[in-house]
Amino acid sequence: SLSVPECAQKDTFMLPAYIDKLVSVIKTRRPEISSTINKMHSFVRERLYPVYDRLPTGFCHGDYHAVNMIWSEKDVAALIDWEFMGVKPELYDAANMVSCLGVEDPACLIDGVPVSFVYALKKADVYQAESFDHLLDMVIALRFAWISEWLRKKDEEMLQLEFDYVDLLMEHYKEITSCWNKA
């Protein structure tokens, strides 16, 4: 997609800047959750931020998950909700899809559709290896957008679910990435 002039001219979405701004707002408006947010923030700052600028980029949907797909009998017929489209790290959409599947059933991250999805992506050879090296880092970083959503909606139950999910991802990081690396 970067050969399309409109895509090549667009700036790459800077997820670290988005996260940093969100964390700053949370510290001011919701100090009682700052320690949880700080733990997540430290994790992505250590693992994703140093490589973010070097990750291969491409045109992405920006909100790629099952709810934004119109399904035919056998596959996806169309994608809707393109408000977040743009140039992003090439595995941004895949990370969001894996992220959304995992929040529904975290066990599937080591033995389910996400593992098969990662395998199919690797087999298709459309993404660079470095992208796969940081797939789980991207998954964790993208949960900040969901946290923002639940804060805006004042949905404390979903907010707690996010915190539990991200904590699980960080705690089982090696196990999950090991399963994905075998794919």
ROKOLGU-766472 format. One record per atom (N, C-alpha, C, CB): residue in one letter; y, z, x; residue number from 1. Coordinates in steps of 0.001 Angstrom, whole numbers, plus 500000, padded with zeros to 6 digits. Atoms other than C-alpha are relative to their C-alpha. Glycine has a CB too. Example, Ala and Ser with C-alpha at 12.3 -4.5 7.8 and 13.67 -1.06 7.14 Angstrom:
residues 2
SITE  resn      c2      c3      c1  resi
SITE     a  498810  500000  500890     1
SITE     a  495500  507800  512300     1
SITE     a  501200  500000  500900     1
SITE     a  500027  501246  499008     1
SITE     s  498810  499940  499180     2
SITE     s  498940  507140  513670     2
SITE     s  501090  500730  499230     2
SITE     s  500462  498585  500414     2
This chain:
residues 183
SITE  resn      c2      c3      c1  resi
SITE     s  498789  500000  500810     1
SITE     s  500000  500000  500000     1
SITE     s  501269  500000  500849     1
SITE     s  500002  501198  499081     1
SITE     l  498788  499947  499183     2
SITE     l  502381  500499  502924     2
SITE     l  500515  498614  500368     2
SITE     l  499739  500795  501260     2
SITE     s  499501  501356  499759     3
SITE     s  502598  496710  503307     3
SITE     s  500900  499530  498863     3
SITE     s  498832  499028  500177     3
SITE     v  499099  500303  501110     4
SITE     v  504386  496651  499947     4
SITE     v  501373  500537  500389     4
SITE     v  499491  500630  498635     4
SITE     p  498685  499562  499494     5
SITE     p  508097  496769  500899     5
SITE     p  500554  501251  499329     5
SITE     p  500987  498894  499831     5
SITE     e  499469  498835  500698     6
SITE     e  508997  499333  498226     6
SITE     e  499339  501291  500490     6
SITE     e  499802  499847  498489     6
SITE     c  500720  498824  499513     7
SITE     c  506344  501728  499570     7
SITE     c  500375  500310  501436     7
SITE     c  498493  499791  499887     7
SITE     a  499701  499798  498583     8
SITE     a  507152  501217  503232     8
SITE     a  501381  500623  500193     8
SITE     a  499916  498671  500753     8
SITE     q  498634  499491  499864     9
SITE     q  510810  502106  502632     9
SITE     q  500151  501430  499492     9
SITE     q  500958  499099  499258     9
SITE     k  499876  498659  500582    10
SITE     k  510161  505345  500774    10
SITE     k  499723  501069  501036    10
SITE     k  499047  500165  498815    10
SITE     d  500267  498853  499149    11
SITE     d  510311  508664  502528    11
SITE     d  498700  500662  499574    11
SITE     d  501163  501006  499948    11
SITE     t  501222  499267  500277    12
SITE     t  507091  510596  502790    12
SITE     t  500363  501355  499394    12
SITE     t  499150  500175  501290    12
SITE     f  499811  498697  500625    13
SITE     f  506934  513637  500516    13
SITE     f  499664  501081  501015    13
SITE     f  499126  500145  498722    13
SITE     m  500196  498932  499023    14
SITE     m  507294  516742  502670    14
SITE     m  499517  501259  499283    14
SITE     m  501314  500281  500787    14
SITE     l  500608  498856  500657    15
SITE     l  504897  519260  501171    15
SITE     l  500392  501322  500655    15
SITE     l  498499  499853  500004    15
SITE     p  499576  498728  499393    16
SITE     p  505764  521946  503770    16
SITE     p  501396  500445  499549    16
SITE     p  499978  499876  501512    16
SITE     a  498648  499647  500450    17
SITE     a  509445  521826  502761    17
SITE     a  499969  500496  498556    17
SITE     a  500951  498786  500128    17
SITE     y  500151  499570  501394    18
SITE     y  508455  522098  499088    18
SITE     y  499441  501420  499944    18
SITE     y  499076  499028  499222    18
SITE     i  500630  498673  499992    19
SITE     i  506221  525094  499819    19
SITE     i  500971  501053  500507    19
SITE     i  498730  499994  500867    19
SITE     d  499052  499030  499434    20
SITE     d  508835  526818  501985    20
SITE     d  501087  500370  498991    20
SITE     d  500643  499434  501277    20
SITE     k  498966  499736  500999    21
SITE     k  511470  526462  499268    21
SITE     k  499441  500850  498852    21
SITE     k  500571  498673  499454    21
SITE     l  500630  499240  501079    22
SITE     l  509088  527726  496581    22
SITE     l  499767  501447  500418    22
SITE     l  498675  499349  499589    22
SITE     v  500255  498646  499497    23
SITE     v  508097  530734  498700    23
SITE     v  501296  500795  500058    23
SITE     v  499342  499950  501396    23
SITE     s  498702  499336  499937    24
SITE     s  511763  531558  499244    24
SITE     s  500470  500439  498610    24
SITE     s  501038  499071  500638    24
SITE     v  499614  499676  501378    25
SITE     v  512450  531458  495499    25
SITE     v  499123  501134  499460    25
SITE     v  499886  498745  499090    25
SITE     i  500921  498957  500479    26
SITE     i  509366  533570  494759    26
SITE     i  500375  501349  500595    26
SITE     i  498535  499649  500358    26
SITE     k  499633  498740  499349    27
SITE     k  510444  536220  497273    27
SITE     k  501195  500650  499305    27
SITE     k  500320  499762  501485    27
SITE     t  498808  499497  500679    28
SITE     t  513740  536550  495413    28
SITE     t  499713  500394  498556    28
SITE     t  501099  498956  500038    28
SITE     r  500181  499803  501441    29
SITE     r  512564  536259  491820    29
SITE     r  498752  500791  499605    29
SITE     r  499953  498678  499336    29
SITE     r  501251  499298  500325    30
SITE     r  509048  537740  491968    30
SITE     r  499501  500758  501238    30
SITE     r  498909  498991  499495    30
SITE     p  500385  499297  498770    31
SITE     p  508956  540140  494931    31
SITE     p  498655  500713  499912    31
SITE     p  501056  500997  500357    31
SITE     e  501274  499285  500152    32
SITE     e  505902  541908  493495    32
SITE     e  498790  499144  500365    32
SITE     e  499855  500491  498576    32
SITE     i  501117  500855  499593    33
SITE     i  503748  538860  494327    33
SITE     i  500196  499433  501403    33
SITE     i  499824  498862  499006    33
SITE     s  499675  500536  498673    34
SITE     s  505306  538208  497723    34
SITE     s  498883  500174  501012    34
SITE     s  501240  500656  500522    34
SITE     s  501038  499798  498986    35
SITE     s  502468  539710  499744    35
SITE     s  498867  498989  499826    35
SITE     s  499446  501438  499926    35
SITE     t  501036  501001  500258    36
SITE     t  499934  537402  498071    36
SITE     t  500473  498623  500424    36
SITE     t  499610  499992  498518    36
SITE     i  499422  501294  499642    37
SITE     i  502201  534394  498485    37
SITE     i  500130  499878  501515    37
SITE     i  501376  499813  499328    37
SITE     n  499826  500036  498541    38
SITE     n  502925  535307  502116    38
SITE     n  498682  499726  500713    38
SITE     n  500592  501320  500498    38
SITE     k  501322  500232  499398    39
SITE     k  499201  535362  502927    39
SITE     k  499628  498513  499908    39
SITE     k  498917  500874  499296    39
SITE     m  500280  501423  500192    40
SITE     m  498762  531872  501476    40
SITE     m  500921  499153  500872    40
SITE     m  500162  499611  498518    40
SITE     h  499004  500739  499239    41
SITE     h  501949  530640  503118    41
SITE     h  499664  500021  501486    41
SITE     h  501396  500581  499762    41
SITE     s  500378  499887  498585    42
SITE     s  500867  531922  506524    42
SITE     s  498810  499106  500321    42
SITE     s  499670  501458  500356    42
SITE     f  501199  500809  499789    43
SITE     f  497528  530177  506142    43
SITE     f  500355  498522  500138    43
SITE     f  499011  500201  498845    43
SITE     v  499662  501431  499930    44
SITE     v  499009  526735  505425    44
SITE     v  500985  499711  501131    44
SITE     v  500590  499526  498664    44
SITE     r  499086  500194  498857    45
SITE     r  501776  527205  508001    45
SITE     r  499205  499882  501298    45
SITE     r  501018  501176  500100    45
SITE     e  500811  500029  498780    46
SITE     e  499127  527833  510643    46
SITE     e  499112  498760  500074    46
SITE     e  499139  501250  500084    46
SITE     r  501010  501056  499972    47
SITE     r  496627  525142  509626    47
SITE     r  500546  498603  499693    47
SITE     r  498920  500328  499023    47
SITE     l  499551  501327  500443    48
SITE     l  498538  522315  507915    48
SITE     l  501336  499584  500609    48
SITE     l  500112  499976  498495    48
SITE     y  498657  500371  499539    49
SITE     y  502157  522428  509041    49
SITE     y  500018  499318  501367    49
SITE     y  500866  501223  500052    49
SITE     p  499926  500631  498672    50
SITE     p  501502  521597  512731    50
SITE     p  499548  498533  500031    50
SITE     p  499164  500785  500967    50
SITE     v  500519  501377  499997    51
SITE     v  499689  518359  511819    51
SITE     v  500584  499139  498885    51
SITE     v  498492  500020  499875    51
SITE     y  499565  500714  501204    52
SITE     y  501428  517378  508589    52
SITE     y  500721  498693  500326    52
SITE     y  500910  500890  499171    52
SITE     d  499219  501200  499659    53
SITE     d  503860  514911  510185    53
SITE     d  499161  498894  500632    53
SITE     d  501120  500372  500944    53
SITE     r  500861  500989  499337    54
SITE     r  501003  513172  511998    54
SITE     r  498897  499455  499081    54
SITE     r  499367  500620  501237    54
SITE     l  501053  500481  500903    55
SITE     l  498701  512734  508995    55
SITE     l  500315  498587  499521    55
SITE     l  499841  500950  498792    55
SITE     p  499785  501356  500530    56
SITE     p  498213  509113  507940    56
SITE     p  500491  500071  498555    56
SITE     p  498693  499162  500083    56
SITE     t  499414  499993  501338    57
SITE     t  500177  508292  504809    57
SITE     t  499636  498731  499233    57
SITE     t  501522  500144  500085    57
SITE     g  500212  501132  500878    58
SITE     g  499843  505944  501867    58
SITE     g  500641  500277  498657    58
SITE     g  498505  499702  499839    58
SITE     f  499442  499826  501340    59
SITE     f  501072  505387  498363    59
SITE     f  499010  500798  499161    59
SITE     f  500314  498622  499333    59
SITE     c  500863  499107  500790    60
SITE     c  499695  508122  496089    60
SITE     c  500526  500154  498580    60
SITE     c  499894  501382  500670    60
SITE     h  499665  499707  501389    61
SITE     h  499653  508815  492374    61
SITE     h  500821  501278  499919    61
SITE     h  498726  500124  499144    61
SITE     g  499248  498756  499914    62
SITE     g  500796  512352  493098    62
SITE     g  499558  501108  499054    62
SITE     g  501409  499715  499755    62
SITE     d  500505  498987  500932    63
SITE     d  499067  514123  490200    63
SITE     d  498617  499567  499512    63
SITE     d  500985  500203  498790    63
SITE     y  501293  500608  500262    64
SITE     y  495572  512699  490390    64
SITE     y  498958  501058  499657    64
SITE     y  499545  499183  501203    64
SITE     h  501086  499142  500468    65
SITE     h  493082  514676  488313    65
SITE     h  499542  499482  498635    65
SITE     h  500455  501505  499914    65
SITE     a  500670  500557  501175    66
SITE     a  490844  514109  485298    66
SITE     a  500868  499938  498750    66
SITE     a  498788  500798  499702    66
SITE     v  499170  499988  501208    67
SITE     v  493454  514997  482666    67
SITE     v  500979  498817  499987    67
SITE     v  500777  501330  499901    67
SITE     n  499080  501138  499918    68
SITE     n  495673  512146  483914    68
SITE     n  499274  498661  500107    68
SITE     n  500923  500170  501189    68
SITE     m  500793  501224  499981    69
SITE     m  492907  509573  483612    69
SITE     m  499611  499625  498581    69
SITE     m  498743  500167  500881    69
SITE     i  500518  500523  501260    70
SITE     i  492066  507396  480654    70
SITE     i  498651  499383  500351    70
SITE     i  500995  498941  499320    70
SITE     w  501369  500370  499654    71
SITE     w  488337  506926  480707    71
SITE     w  499457  498913  499085    71
SITE     w  499099  501218  499941    71
SITE     s  500803  500937  500785    72
SITE     s  486261  503960  479602    72
SITE     s  498599  500601  499932    72
SITE     s  499989  498533  500636    72
SITE     e  501363  499463  500096    73
SITE     e  482533  504348  478958    73
SITE     e  499436  500412  501354    73
SITE     e  499084  498975  499363    73
SITE     k  500650  499776  498711    74
SITE     k  481653  504238  482654    74
SITE     k  500935  500400  501132    74
SITE     k  499277  498781  500394    74
SITE     d  499106  499685  498887    75
SITE     d  484766  504771  484728    75
SITE     d  501434  500202  499527    75
SITE     d  499950  498894  501046    75
SITE     v  498582  499809  500314    76
SITE     v  488496  505295  484879    76
SITE     v  500617  498651  499652    76
SITE     v  500758  500664  501192    76
SITE     a  499376  501243  500445    77
SITE     a  490345  502619  482919    77
SITE     a  501469  499936  500406    77
SITE     a  499872  499857  498486    77
SITE     a  498573  499971  499658    78
SITE     a  493896  503753  483719    78
SITE     a  500404  501411  500416    78
SITE     a  500866  499518  498803    78
SITE     l  499404  498719  499629    79
SITE     l  495991  506509  485227    79
SITE     l  501332  500150  499291    79
SITE     l  500180  500113  501538    79
SITE     i  498714  499716  500633    80
SITE     i  498905  508141  483425    80
SITE     i  500725  501078  500805    80
SITE     i  499808  500449  498517    80
SITE     d  499205  498926  499409    81
SITE     d  501661  510570  484447    81
SITE     d  500305  499726  501465    81
SITE     d  499275  501331  499863    81
SITE     w  499669  500460  498650    82
SITE     w  503131  508846  487497    82
SITE     w  501281  500619  500553    82
SITE     w  500132  498503  500006    82
SITE     e  498708  499456  499586    83
SITE     e  506191  511097  487886    83
SITE     e  500034  500498  501445    83
SITE     e  500376  501118  499091    83
SITE     f  500042  499484  498628    84
SITE     f  505030  512417  491293    84
SITE     f  499519  498963  501013    84
SITE     f  499104  501214  500061    84
SITE     m  500490  501045  499106    85
SITE     m  504037  509049  492809    85
SITE     m  500914  499862  501216    85
SITE     m  499895  498657  499255    85
SITE     g  499219  500260  498804    86
SITE     g  505159  508130  496270    86
SITE     g  499142  500011  501246    86
SITE     g  501104  501011  500132    86
SITE     v  500691  499991  498717    87
SITE     v  504258  508039  499925    87
SITE     v  499730  501452  500387    87
SITE     v  500837  499265  501103    87
SITE     k  500462  498650  499686    88
SITE     k  502261  511127  500847    88
SITE     k  498847  499859  500998    88
SITE     k  499550  500786  498693    88
SITE     p  501214  500107  499177    89
SITE     p  499421  511983  503219    89
SITE     p  498908  499288  499203    89
SITE     p  499511  501410  500463    89
SITE     e  500924  500888  500719    90
SITE     e  496684  509499  502360    90
SITE     e  498954  500728  499155    90
SITE     e  499299  499119  500982    90
SITE     l  501004  499269  500779    91
SITE     l  494238  512141  501115    91
SITE     l  500610  500956  498976    91
SITE     l  499103  500774  500930    91
SITE     y  499303  499133  500953    92
SITE     y  496823  513824  498859    92
SITE     y  499314  499973  498632    92
SITE     y  501473  499571  499862    92
SITE     d  500623  500110  501329    93
SITE     d  495290  512479  495641    93
SITE     d  498572  500537  500001    93
SITE     d  500003  498539  499531    93
SITE     a  501376  499489  499910    94
SITE     a  491740  513220  496776    94
SITE     a  500011  501523  500062    94
SITE     a  499273  499417  501241    94
SITE     a  499901  498539  499894    95
SITE     a  492776  516761  497704    95
SITE     a  500337  500616  498647    95
SITE     a  501065  500397  501043    95
SITE     n  499661  499463  501319    96
SITE     n  494324  517280  494287    96
SITE     n  498802  499926  499058    96
SITE     n  501192  499239  499400    96
SITE     m  501184  500134  500850    97
SITE     m  491205  515970  492551    97
SITE     m  498970  501077  500352    97
SITE     m  499378  498587  500151    97
SITE     v  500966  498989  499553    98
SITE     v  488913  518208  494634    98
SITE     v  500482  501391  499600    98
SITE     v  499789  499921  501538    98
SITE     s  499385  498717  500327    99
SITE     s  491298  521107  494086    99
SITE     s  499814  500344  498529    99
SITE     s  501483  499979  500348    99
SITE     c  500122  499770  501444   100
SITE     c  491229  520710  490315   100
SITE     c  498550  500175  499574   100
SITE     c  500625  498846  499229   100
SITE     l  501423  499808  500300   101
SITE     l  487446  520358  490200   101
SITE     l  499565  501402  500413   101
SITE     l  499136  498932  500720   101
SITE     g  500390  498702  499479   102
SITE     g  487063  523486  492307   102
SITE     g  500540  501168  499213   102
SITE     g  500436  500122  501396   102
SITE     v  499441  498887  500774   103
SITE     v  489358  525642  490211   103
SITE     v  499205  500202  498715   103
SITE     v  501490  499746  499673   103
SITE     e  500832  499900  501204   104
SITE     e  487146  524877  487210   104
SITE     e  498657  500657  500301   104
SITE     e  499775  498613  499394   104
SITE     d  501311  499460  499611   105
SITE     d  483934  525754  489083   105
SITE     d  499948  500059  501524   105
SITE     d  498818  499121  499427   105
SITE     p  499942  499918  498538   106
SITE     p  484393  526984  492672   106
SITE     p  498671  499719  500701   106
SITE     p  500479  501352  500396   106
SITE     a  501299  500252  499369   107
SITE     a  480634  526769  493378   107
SITE     a  499775  498510  500255   107
SITE     a  498873  500553  499126   107
SITE     c  500197  501440  499826   108
SITE     c  480848  522978  493021   108
SITE     c  500592  499500  501319   108
SITE     c  500623  499241  498831   108
SITE     l  499394  500419  498735   109
SITE     l  482893  522856  496227   109
SITE     l  498984  499902  501136   109
SITE     l  501099  500965  500387   109
SITE     i  501013  500071  498953   110
SITE     i  479719  523360  498264   110
SITE     i  498731  499281  499547   110
SITE     i  499653  501390  500470   110
SITE     d  501197  500657  500496   111
SITE     d  477161  521692  496033   111
SITE     d  500286  499364  498653   111
SITE     d  498833  500993  499893   111
SITE     g  499651  500610  501275   112
SITE     g  478664  519478  493398   112
SITE     g  500793  498725  500175   112
SITE     g  500780  500967  499160   112
SITE     v  499249  501249  500034   113
SITE     v  480929  516600  492503   113
SITE     v  500974  499871  501182   113
SITE     v  500763  499898  498689   113
SITE     p  499089  500171  498861   114
SITE     p  483561  517353  495199   114
SITE     p  499289  499581  501290   114
SITE     p  500753  501285  500242   114
SITE     v  500741  500375  498797   115
SITE     v  480923  517084  497943   115
SITE     v  499612  498517  499917   115
SITE     v  498732  500896  500172   115
SITE     s  500343  501413  500203   116
SITE     s  479719  513749  496504   116
SITE     s  501231  499112  500110   116
SITE     s  499336  499800  498633   116
SITE     f  498737  500737  499945   117
SITE     f  483330  512611  496138   117
SITE     f  500441  499814  501455   117
SITE     f  501098  500739  499193   117
SITE     v  499624  500085  498583   118
SITE     v  484091  513404  499799   118
SITE     v  499047  499043  500723   118
SITE     v  499975  501412  500670   118
SITE     y  500974  500906  499394   119
SITE     y  480879  511641  500830   119
SITE     y  500341  498549  499680   119
SITE     y  498581  500330  499512   119
SITE     a  499676  501376  500412   120
SITE     a  481833  508523  498832   120
SITE     a  501270  499505  500695   120
SITE     a  500173  499922  498465   120
SITE     l  498771  500397  499312   121
SITE     l  485320  508509  500347   121
SITE     l  499739  499690  501467   121
SITE     l  501055  501097  499879   121
SITE     k  500334  500245  498588   122
SITE     k  483917  508789  503862   122
SITE     k  499215  498704  500152   122
SITE     k  499190  501177  500579   122
SITE     k  500828  501214  499951   123
SITE     k  481358  506068  503177   123
SITE     k  500851  498746  499787   123
SITE     k  498883  500066  498937   123
SITE     a  499124  501148  500276   124
SITE     a  484092  503768  501832   124
SITE     a  500873  499653  501202   124
SITE     a  500886  500290  498787   124
SITE     d  499261  500218  498751   125
SITE     d  485867  504147  505195   125
SITE     d  501432  499476  499761   125
SITE     d  499235  499015  500881   125
SITE     v  498621  500412  500284   126
SITE     v  489344  503799  503692   126
SITE     v  501031  500997  500530   126
SITE     v  500187  499824  498505   126
SITE     y  499108  498972  499479   127
SITE     y  490801  506994  505144   127
SITE     y  499627  500325  501441   127
SITE     y  499945  501270  499125   127
SITE     q  500242  499663  498604   128
SITE     q  491155  508103  508733   128
SITE     q  499348  501375  500121   128
SITE     q  501311  499963  500793   128
SITE     a  500741  498748  499781   129
SITE     a  489004  510914  510134   129
SITE     a  500920  501207  500030   129
SITE     a  499213  499927  501301   129
SITE     e  499082  498866  499917   130
SITE     e  492023  513126  510840   130
SITE     e  500373  500512  498612   130
SITE     e  501262  499607  500770   130
SITE     s  499696  499573  501366   131
SITE     s  492772  513175  507131   131
SITE     s  498916  500934  499485   131
SITE     s  500143  498782  499068   131
SITE     f  501111  499165  500460   132
SITE     f  489321  514566  506379   132
SITE     f  499972  501348  500711   132
SITE     f  498677  499279  500213   132
SITE     d  499955  498740  499249   133
SITE     d  489795  517192  509097   133
SITE     d  500904  501025  499329   133
SITE     d  500479  499748  501426   133
SITE     h  499025  499097  500622   134
SITE     h  492613  518659  506988   134
SITE     h  499958  499963  498477   134
SITE     h  501391  499652  500470   134
SITE     l  500122  500102  501453   135
SITE     l  491325  518050  503481   135
SITE     l  500109  501366  499322   135
SITE     l  498675  499345  499631   135
SITE     l  499934  498686  500646   136
SITE     l  490779  521720  502634   136
SITE     l  501365  500648  500204   136
SITE     l  498900  500917  500544   136
SITE     d  498638  499498  499796   137
SITE     d  494144  522623  504170   137
SITE     d  500935  499420  498931   137
SITE     d  500511  499640  501426   137
SITE     m  499184  500665  501022   138
SITE     m  495728  520090  501810   138
SITE     m  499677  500546  498616   138
SITE     m  499777  498476  500034   138
SITE     v  500406  499417  501288   139
SITE     v  493721  521469  498863   139
SITE     v  500733  501322  499789   139
SITE     v  498453  500216  499944   139
SITE     i  499351  498696  500111   140
SITE     i  495083  524950  499547   140
SITE     i  501509  499833  499831   140
SITE     i  499692  500866  501238   140
SITE     a  498550  500216  500093   141
SITE     a  498634  523689  500058   141
SITE     a  500403  499493  498616   141
SITE     a  500459  499005  501071   141
SITE     l  499662  500547  501323   142
SITE     l  498573  521771  496771   142
SITE     l  499925  501037  498891   142
SITE     l  499080  498852  499668   142
SITE     r  500049  498950  501015   143
SITE     r  497754  524960  494871   143
SITE     r  501372  500641  499804   143
SITE     r  498970  501066  500387   143
SITE     f  498642  499477  500179   144
SITE     f  501386  525983  495476   144
SITE     f  500703  499306  498832   144
SITE     f  500820  499822  501293   144
SITE     a  499393  500707  501145   145
SITE     a  502425  523294  492961   145
SITE     a  499483  500576  498686   145
SITE     a  499700  498477  500070   145
SITE     w  500553  499392  501206   146
SITE     w  500068  524832  490406   146
SITE     w  500574  501402  499799   146
SITE     w  498461  500056  500080   146
SITE     i  499368  498678  500102   147
SITE     i  501452  528278  491183   147
SITE     i  501392  499870  499410   147
SITE     i  500068  500687  501381   147
SITE     s  498662  500247  500543   148
SITE     s  504909  526907  490509   148
SITE     s  499940  499719  498497   148
SITE     s  500665  498820  500732   148
SITE     e  500191  500322  501425   149
SITE     e  503675  525511  487187   149
SITE     e  499761  501264  499177   149
SITE     e  498816  499027  499821   149
SITE     w  500316  498791  500760   150
SITE     w  502236  528857  486063   150
SITE     w  501177  500974  499996   150
SITE     w  498757  500682  500579   150
SITE     l  498802  499157  499988   151
SITE     l  505384  530705  487146   151
SITE     l  501022  499497  498989   151
SITE     l  500623  500038  501406   151
SITE     r  499052  500575  500966   152
SITE     r  507562  528308  485117   152
SITE     r  499573  500304  498567   152
SITE     r  500118  498475  500201   152
SITE     k  500518  499771  501350   153
SITE     k  505320  528773  482088   153
SITE     k  499783  501477  499693   153
SITE     k  498702  499252  499815   153
SITE     k  500197  498551  500154   154
SITE     k  505159  532552  482637   154
SITE     k  498563  500316  499570   154
SITE     k  500998  500573  498967   154
SITE     d  501422  499823  500310   155
SITE     d  501360  532314  482489   155
SITE     d  499364  500860  501088   155
SITE     d  499268  498620  499882   155
SITE     e  500486  499041  499005   156
SITE     e  500276  535423  484367   156
SITE     e  498495  499904  500227   156
SITE     e  500354  501405  499574   156
SITE     e  501455  500129  499856   157
SITE     e  496578  534870  483690   157
SITE     e  499646  498836  500930   157
SITE     e  499337  499797  498619   157
SITE     m  500261  501152  499142   158
SITE     m  496624  531417  485280   158
SITE     m  500525  500243  501417   158
SITE     m  500641  498736  499406   158
SITE     l  499463  499657  498684   159
SITE     l  498776  532705  488117   159
SITE     l  498982  500834  500785   159
SITE     l  501337  500769  499859   159
SITE     q  501015  499170  499337   160
SITE     q  496159  535352  488906   160
SITE     q  498776  499171  500357   160
SITE     q  499591  501182  499101   160
SITE     l  501111  500890  499700   161
SITE     l  493442  532707  488687   161
SITE     l  500288  499209  501274   161
SITE     l  499737  499048  498820   161
SITE     e  499610  500734  498781   162
SITE     e  495346  530673  491318   162
SITE     e  499861  500873  501232   162
SITE     e  501442  499490  499887   162
SITE     f  500080  499099  498853   163
SITE     f  495612  533667  493606   163
SITE     f  498542  500258  500380   163
SITE     f  500715  501329  499693   163
SITE     d  501424  499765  499736   164
SITE     d  491896  534379  493246   164
SITE     d  499347  498758  500606   164
SITE     d  499270  500402  498703   164
SITE     y  500573  501265  499524   165
SITE     y  491015  530714  493799   165
SITE     y  500397  499735  501448   165
SITE     y  500454  498831  499108   165
SITE     v  499547  500258  498632   166
SITE     v  493148  530318  496913   166
SITE     v  499400  501023  500958   166
SITE     v  501541  500031  500079   166
SITE     d  500625  498986  499164   167
SITE     d  491823  533585  498286   167
SITE     d  498546  499614  500297   167
SITE     d  500066  501384  499314   167
SITE     l  501378  500454  499819   168
SITE     l  488282  532275  497754   168
SITE     l  499941  498829  500986   168
SITE     l  499386  499590  498646   168
SITE     l  499974  501154  499098   169
SITE     l  489164  528997  499510   169
SITE     l  500245  500428  501446   169
SITE     l  501081  499006  499560   169
SITE     m  499703  499535  498642   170
SITE     m  490629  530823  502499   170
SITE     m  498823  500802  500562   170
SITE     m  501289  500859  500010   170
SITE     e  501112  499152  499558   171
SITE     e  487754  533314  502683   171
SITE     e  498758  499186  500353   171
SITE     e  499656  501014  498919   171
SITE     h  501198  500823  499789   172
SITE     h  485074  530595  502521   172
SITE     h  500335  498654  500652   172
SITE     h  499287  499763  498666   172
SITE     y  499520  501225  499374   173
SITE     y  486976  527987  504512   173
SITE     y  498923  499318  500836   173
SITE     y  501204  500299  500863   173
SITE     k  501009  500590  499100   174
SITE     k  484275  527457  507150   174
SITE     k  498799  499475  499239   174
SITE     k  499539  501027  501027   174
SITE     e  501155  500430  500788   175
SITE     e  481458  527240  504606   175
SITE     e  500307  498712  499235   175
SITE     e  499577  501108  499023   175
SITE     i  499625  501186  500783   176
SITE     i  483311  524721  502442   176
SITE     i  500159  498794  500909   176
SITE     i  501305  500250  499217   176
SITE     t  499789  501148  499103   177
SITE     t  484439  522522  505326   177
SITE     t  498692  499552  500641   177
SITE     t  501023  500352  501092   177
SITE     s  501303  500370  499448   178
SITE     s  480933  522622  506773   178
SITE     s  499248  499101  499034   178
SITE     s  499169  501252  500314   178
SITE     c  500654  500850  501014   179
SITE     c  479547  521213  503510   179
SITE     c  500653  498637  499925   179
SITE     c  500044  500668  498620   179
SITE     w  499290  501268  500085   180
SITE     w  482230  518541  503404   180
SITE     w  499800  499163  501261   180
SITE     w  501486  500243  499765   180
SITE     n  500195  500726  498745   181
SITE     n  481696  517624  507063   181
SITE     n  498617  499357  500071   181
SITE     n  500195  500938  501186   181
SITE     k  501336  500577  500057   182
SITE     k  478025  516950  506345   182
SITE     k  499975  498764  499090   182
SITE     k  498989  501048  499505   182
SITE     a  499948  501119  500956   183
SITE     a  479053  514532  503607   183
SITE     a  500173  498687  500730   183
SITE     a  501144  500192  498989   183
